[in-house]
Amino acid sequence: MLTEHPVHLNDHYDVVVVGGGPAGMAAALGAREAGADHILMVDREKDAGGILWQCIHNGFGLHHFKEELTGPEYAQRYLEQVIDHNIDVLTDSYVYDIDRDKNLLVMSGSKGIHRIGGRAIVLAMGARERTRGAIRIPGTRPSGVLTAGLAQKFVNMQGYLPGRRVVILGSGDIGLIMARRLTLEGVEVIGVFEIMPHVNGLNRNVVQCLHDFDIPLHLSTTVVEIHGRDRVEKVTVAPVDDQLRPDLSKAWDIPCDTMLLSIGLIPENELSRRIKLRLDPVTTGPQVASTMETSVDGIFACGNVVHVHDLVDFVSQESELAGTGAGEYVTGHRRPADNIRLVPGDNVTYCVPQTISTDREHTVYLRVRHPERKCTIHFGDVYRRKLAYVFPAEMVTVKLQPRVLQAFHGDTLNVRVEARE
Ligand SMILES: Cc1cc2nc3c(=O)[nH]c(=O)nc-3n(C[C@H](O)[C@H](O)[C@H](O)COP(=O)(O)OP(=O)(O)OC[C@H]3O[C@@H](n4cnc5c(N)ncnc54)[C@H](O)[C@@H]3O)c2cc1C
C-alpha cells in the first residue's frame, strides 16, 4: 500500500476535499487539472482510498481503466496520481465542522485541532450502511447481527470470521459479494432473503456470487424475528405479499449464528446538514447543479455522498467533474449557470445532477422504480433512447449533447421511462 507524504498543513487552501475515497481522489485530481494550486484532501482513516481497501474482489475499473482490477488496485492507481500531482493528503483526521464561509474544523490525532479555510470545498464523505434499527426487525438483541460491509472489513482486513452459519438479509451488492466470500472461507451461507420481488444488486453479482456457488436466493421473503440471548441462535423468515406484509402462517425457522444485513447505504450527510445544503428528499444527498456545485456557492459534492452508486468507475467520473468545477471556481473560469431542471417522471426515482445547462454535454445518472424490459427513456420530447431493460439496482447513465438540448426552450424537462409495445 502506498503511503502519503508527511503533510505540512497550511491554514488556507484553494480547494479542500473532505473524504479521500475514490470520489475525493478523483475530485482532487480534477481540481488540479482545472488549475487549482493548493489542494488538500482530508480523510479520517489511516490511509486514503475509502471503502476500496476492503473490497479485495475484482470487477473494478472496467469502464475507467478498461481492465479488471481489485478495489485496492483501483485505490492504489488513484493514490499514486494524487501524490504525483502534489496534493496534500491529511489522513487520520476528521472534518468535524464546516461553515458557509468555507472554514473547516479538522481534528487529528497527530496534528490536534485545526481551522482550515478553503476557497472551494468538495464534499466526498461517501455513504454508510443501513443497520437493523433502520428496518426495526423484531426479536432479541444478541451479538451476531452485523452489516455485510462490517463483515467484509473483519474478513478481508482483520482476518476474523463473523460466524459459521450465516443468513443474509437483503440482496444488495455487498451482501452478494459476502455470500461468496464467506463460502470461500468455509462458512455455511444458508441463503439470501430479499423482501422485494427483485434483487437489489447487480445481475453480474447474482450470477458470480450466488448461482456459481449454489447459494439460494429467496425473493419476496424477509426475516420477521431474531432469536438468541447472547448470540443469534436462529431467525424466523416469512414470505411477504405484494404489500410487503409477511405471511406468518408460512413462516419457518433457520438455525444460524450470524445474520448479515445488506439493506442499502445512506449518504453520509452530517456535514451537509450542518451547512444547511439543500438536500434531495429521494437521494438524501445534496442537490447538485451540472458542475456538481451544491446550493451553497463554492461547495461541491460527489460520489456516494450525493447518491449511492453501483460502480466505482461512475464515482470517479462524476467526482472528476466536481473537482473541475471547484478548480474553475477558484481560477475564475466558472461555466454559465444551469437553465433546465430535470424532473423525475414515470418510473424514474431520481436524476443527478438535478439541473443542467443547454450549453454543454452532460452525463445524467438516474434510477428507475421498477424493472422493465424493452423500454424507452424520454427527456421531454427532445431526446429518447431505447433500452433493452432497466433495473432499480442498476444506475442508468445518459449522455446529452448540447445540440439536442438547444432545441428545447422550456425550463423543466420531464424524464420518464416507458415500456415499448
Ligand atoms: C462496505 C461497502 C462495500 C462496497 N463494495 C463495493 C464493491 O465491491 N464494488 C463497487 O463497485 N462498489 C462497492 N461499494 C460502493 C462504493 O461505496 C463506491 O463505489 C465508492 O467507494 C464510493 O466512493 P466514495 O469516495 O463516495 O465513498 P467511500 O469509498 O466511502 O469514501 C469516503 C471517505 O470519506 C471519509 N470520510 C467520511 N466522512 C469524513 C469526515 N467527516 N472527515 C474525514 N473523512 C471522512 C471516509 O473515511 C472514507 O474514506 C461498496 C460500498 C460499501 C459501503
Ligand as a Chemical Component Dictionary entry (heavy atoms), coordinates in Angstrom:
data_LIG
# 
_chem_comp.id                   LIG 
_chem_comp.type                 NON-POLYMER 
_chem_comp.pdbx_formal_charge   0 
_chem_comp.three_letter_code    LIG 
# 
loop_
_chem_comp_atom.comp_id 
_chem_comp_atom.atom_id 
_chem_comp_atom.alt_atom_id 
_chem_comp_atom.type_symbol 
_chem_comp_atom.charge 
_chem_comp_atom.model_Cartn_x 
_chem_comp_atom.model_Cartn_y 
_chem_comp_atom.model_Cartn_z 
_chem_comp_atom.pdbx_ordinal 
LIG C1  C1  C 0 -18.988 -1.739 2.611  1  
LIG C2  C2  C 0 -19.027 -1.335 1.159  2  
LIG C3  C3  C 0 -18.593 -2.206 0.170  3  
LIG C4  C4  C 0 -18.650 -1.841 -1.167 4  
LIG N1  N1  N 0 -18.266 -2.712 -2.131 5  
LIG C5  C5  C 0 -18.260 -2.309 -3.418 6  
LIG C6  C6  C 0 -17.813 -3.161 -4.450 7  
LIG O1  O1  O 0 -17.455 -4.292 -4.172 8  
LIG N2  N2  N 0 -17.776 -2.724 -5.756 9  
LIG C7  C7  C 0 -18.181 -1.447 -6.084 10 
LIG O2  O2  O 0 -18.103 -1.045 -7.274 11 
LIG N3  N3  N 0 -18.654 -0.634 -5.119 12 
LIG C8  C8  C 0 -18.702 -1.040 -3.815 13 
LIG N4  N4  N 0 -19.185 -0.213 -2.865 14 
LIG C9  C9  C 0 -19.711 1.058  -3.309 15 
LIG C10 C10 C 0 -18.679 2.123  -3.025 16 
LIG O3  O3  O 0 -19.152 2.832  -1.931 17 
LIG C11 C11 C 0 -18.449 3.124  -4.096 18 
LIG O4  O4  O 0 -18.195 2.528  -5.311 19 
LIG C12 C12 C 0 -17.297 4.085  -3.744 20 
LIG O5  O5  O 0 -16.418 3.551  -2.805 21 
LIG C13 C13 C 0 -17.835 5.353  -3.242 22 
LIG O6  O6  O 0 -16.775 6.262  -3.178 23 
LIG P1  P1  P 0 -16.809 7.481  -2.195 24 
LIG O7  O7  O 0 -15.470 8.097  -2.279 25 
LIG O8  O8  O 0 -18.015 8.298  -2.484 26 
LIG O9  O9  O 0 -17.028 6.822  -0.750 27 
LIG P2  P2  P 0 -16.067 5.991  0.188  28 
LIG O10 O10 O 0 -15.292 4.980  -0.554 29 
LIG O11 O11 O 0 -16.961 5.503  1.278  30 
LIG O12 O12 O 0 -15.054 7.088  0.771  31 
LIG C14 C14 C 0 -15.476 8.119  1.646  32 
LIG C15 C15 C 0 -14.296 8.508  2.507  33 
LIG O13 O13 O 0 -14.630 9.679  3.235  34 
LIG C16 C16 C 0 -14.106 9.570  4.549  35 
LIG N5  N5  N 0 -14.875 10.465 5.419  36 
LIG C17 C17 C 0 -16.213 10.476 5.649  37 
LIG N6  N6  N 0 -16.549 11.468 6.471  38 
LIG C18 C18 C 0 -15.415 12.122 6.787  39 
LIG C19 C19 C 0 -15.123 13.239 7.602  40 
LIG N7  N7  N 0 -16.086 13.923 8.248  41 
LIG N8  N8  N 0 -13.828 13.634 7.732  42 
LIG C20 C20 C 0 -12.835 12.975 7.068  43 
LIG N9  N9  N 0 -13.051 11.904 6.273  44 
LIG C21 C21 C 0 -14.331 11.487 6.120  45 
LIG C22 C22 C 0 -14.269 8.094  4.879  46 
LIG O14 O14 O 0 -13.398 7.690  5.886  47 
LIG C23 C23 C 0 -13.929 7.441  3.526  48 
LIG O15 O15 O 0 -12.568 7.144  3.433  49 
LIG C24 C24 C 0 -19.145 -0.576 -1.521 50 
LIG C25 C25 C 0 -19.592 0.297  -0.504 51 
LIG C26 C26 C 0 -19.544 -0.068 0.816  52 
LIG C27 C27 C 0 -20.066 0.898  1.886  53 
# 
loop_
_chem_comp_bond.comp_id 
_chem_comp_bond.atom_id_1 
_chem_comp_bond.atom_id_2 
_chem_comp_bond.value_order 
_chem_comp_bond.pdbx_ordinal 
LIG C1  C2  SING 1  
LIG C2  C3  SING 2  
LIG C2  C26 DOUB 3  
LIG C3  C4  DOUB 4  
LIG C4  N1  SING 5  
LIG C4  C24 SING 6  
LIG N1  C5  DOUB 7  
LIG C5  C6  SING 8  
LIG C5  C8  SING 9  
LIG C6  O1  DOUB 10 
LIG C6  N2  SING 11 
LIG N2  C7  SING 12 
LIG C7  O2  DOUB 13 
LIG C7  N3  SING 14 
LIG N3  C8  DOUB 15 
LIG C8  N4  SING 16 
LIG N4  C9  SING 17 
LIG N4  C24 SING 18 
LIG C9  C10 SING 19 
LIG C10 O3  SING 20 
LIG C10 C11 SING 21 
LIG C11 O4  SING 22 
LIG C11 C12 SING 23 
LIG C12 O5  SING 24 
LIG C12 C13 SING 25 
LIG C13 O6  SING 26 
LIG O6  P1  SING 27 
LIG P1  O7  DOUB 28 
LIG P1  O8  SING 29 
LIG P1  O9  SING 30 
LIG O9  P2  SING 31 
LIG P2  O10 DOUB 32 
LIG P2  O11 SING 33 
LIG P2  O12 SING 34 
LIG O12 C14 SING 35 
LIG C14 C15 SING 36 
LIG C15 O13 SING 37 
LIG C15 C23 SING 38 
LIG O13 C16 SING 39 
LIG C16 N5  SING 40 
LIG C16 C22 SING 41 
LIG N5  C17 SING 42 
LIG N5  C21 SING 43 
LIG C17 N6  DOUB 44 
LIG N6  C18 SING 45 
LIG C18 C19 SING 46 
LIG C18 C21 DOUB 47 
LIG C19 N7  SING 48 
LIG C19 N8  DOUB 49 
LIG N8  C20 SING 50 
LIG C20 N9  DOUB 51 
LIG N9  C21 SING 52 
LIG C22 O14 SING 53 
LIG C22 C23 SING 54 
LIG C23 O15 SING 55 
LIG C24 C25 DOUB 56 
LIG C25 C26 SING 57 
LIG C26 C27 SING 58 
# 
